[in-house]
């Protein structure tokens, strides 16, 4: 039989809450989520924990474990100092719903602002031809399980909630990069990456990369290359000249954020 | 009393937001129907993300000889001819277009040298057939469908000023009852928002069930908590029928150690890419477990099996790539005979078969999973693996072309529907099933709406009853802990109606289930309505209970062994039983079971097989008239 560990769990709702200590059994090889399940089954049936696959594939059980943003299903008990309590708190950047569960709807709003995949409409079913070497870059970003740990840890929004409107966060800047590097995509999202999604606010501290459970090199492979692409465009002399000659629409092929003024067909989508 | 229920109105309500649910919803929205998608989880987290190996479609990118007929044959063989042949036909014919469609929506599958979608080998598939992205194909699929929904919402924002005008995802929402009108037609779906516990009624003339499977009926399962048989139970409670619930797939390879990860899936791609199974004596034991029906297609020596990977046209397949039911039974038998691995499984070895960098490229999540959770480096040492519950072949009886259940306005697609996979599903045929029949159920619902002259009205009495049922566990004082009842039920099913079954054990299980049912009806949940997992489980128990009973009753009735149903006391496959579908329905709160003859297989489909092969499965009367030329081979 396993030993008892002390879980110090934040309990409460949107209004207020506090850390509560529980003594729970833990067995060899178990992860935090196993121990939380035992806690639910034996002592706190109503403890709110969001989880799903318990295999590190769905990104639901994100929380802060001893202050570190992690997946509860992939954090083994053996990494903790024996005898020391393990503190479990909800993601700090997002509003708490209850106990360890937060309202992550911010991320779904941001996802909807990024212009979708835009292939050449003339390509028929089964006619796409792409080389492995060309799809590989975007494939790395598509490993993302949307655990939102990078969104949670990024100081641009973690410490400055007023940036939430102007900043899409690492996950969605990476989505922009993924589409930009997609061999069959034809839209140009460089302007809006900078102007609407706040790419410039990222100062490459790599916190997002450090917490990514999929080990995606978010900063090196997505954000920095995007910054380079944007810079290449912004400082192109012709583009600069064009921007000085009065208000003119963005060049053809430049995507607009759906539901904004730049999107001519739109009646306006509410933001944030 | 019903004032505190939120009422929403839609044309189509899709219950479930995995592959089939999203594909169905996209189809309904493309046809201009206002569509709600209900998800127990957040958007994009459904169980589909856990599919690893790939999506089977006879595109013929690796071997031009592949086509729908070959895929159809493999599917029927895999299901031991119990499949609904029309579904197997539609699936084989339409899967390639559905995969290509994903590509047009932005999916990035691994590529061949000439830039097409790469396809990998898998158990039971004659040619390399699975479109894949490393070993995370399900994630790619669900993300692509999720992003297609978002793309449609962007179009709707432009047209209607509201991204959710035509298709809206209700995340963390559970449906507890389907409601009907006086004429017995579907009128809506009742449930609650998981975060607030607020009650909600979706009024809609068409409901598509896409809720997946029943894994949480068993103790060791690769399925997530969502798999509580909700759609199966909702269908039964609404008066629809379930078919062939005895067929439960125990996928052969899951982690067995540490205990906490027991049941975590180890993809079949490991074997598709060259991995072999060995017992404690180091022997590749699968050579001893090739059944008669598959003997012709499988290698008899390790040398031939190994040559097959490079030269499949002149060698026969390795026995490690037999359908899942065969491999699971073999592993079970080896472990029982004392030739297992230290923790009760067997060894799966890829380390000695592929270079380390190749393993990392092809199986990145397997590497990650073993490294992080078990301290095992799969590029250096073998994995310990064993079978766990993975999939249910049984499900809602539907019309093959439209996904329509017997209740007007009710549709089902994906794992919750029955028939397509017969007695055993081939790996890779699930993701393609979701796409093919998700789309068809969406079309079926749209077609049904076109034929309606009035909108079915919800009866107030049904709403009141549904409301009472939902709040009962919170109001009941001093009842039993729902977690305890659930754990006992899982133990009972795993012990007594698991991978190998016997009459006396199933009877014991049924007696236990009777007692558990009474206890399940009397559980109480502590706490309030806000995000309360104990309360949610208390409500899910009703579904798990009734499904467990269906599985046990059907398992008791079918006196033969076939696919995902193995009877120790009836070890042979019977051509008489092949013609029989077992149908479950509810009479009051009692599960009733009837035997229903299967429609004869259409002649042109039968003609795709040798008569000699058909004779292994069909009765003499069912066999096509013997043609002299055919008799010779």
Interface residues (C-beta under 8 A of the other chain):
Chain A: X13 X27 X28 X29 X30 X31 X34 X40 X41 X42 X45 X46 X47 X48 X49 X50 X51 X52 X53 X54 X55 X56 X57 X58 X59 X60 X74 X76 X97 X98 X99 X101 X103 X104 X108 X111 X112 X115 X116 X117 X119 X123 X125 X126 X128 X129 X130 X131 X132 X135 X138 X139 X142 X143 X144 X145 X146 X179 X182 X185 X215 X258 X259 X263 X265 X266 X267 X268 X269
Chain B: X41 X42 X43 X44 X45 X47 X49 X50 X59 X96 X97 X100 X101 X103 X104 X105 X106 X108 X109 X110 X111 X114 X115 X116 X118 X133 X134 X136 X138 X139 X140 X143 X147 X150 X151 X153 X154 X157 X158 X159 X160 X161 X162 X163 X171 X195 X224 X225 X226 X257 X258 X259 X260 X261 X264 X265 X365 X368 X369 X372 X373 X374 X481 X482 X483 X484 X487 X525 X526 X527 X528 X530 X531 X532 X533 X534 X535
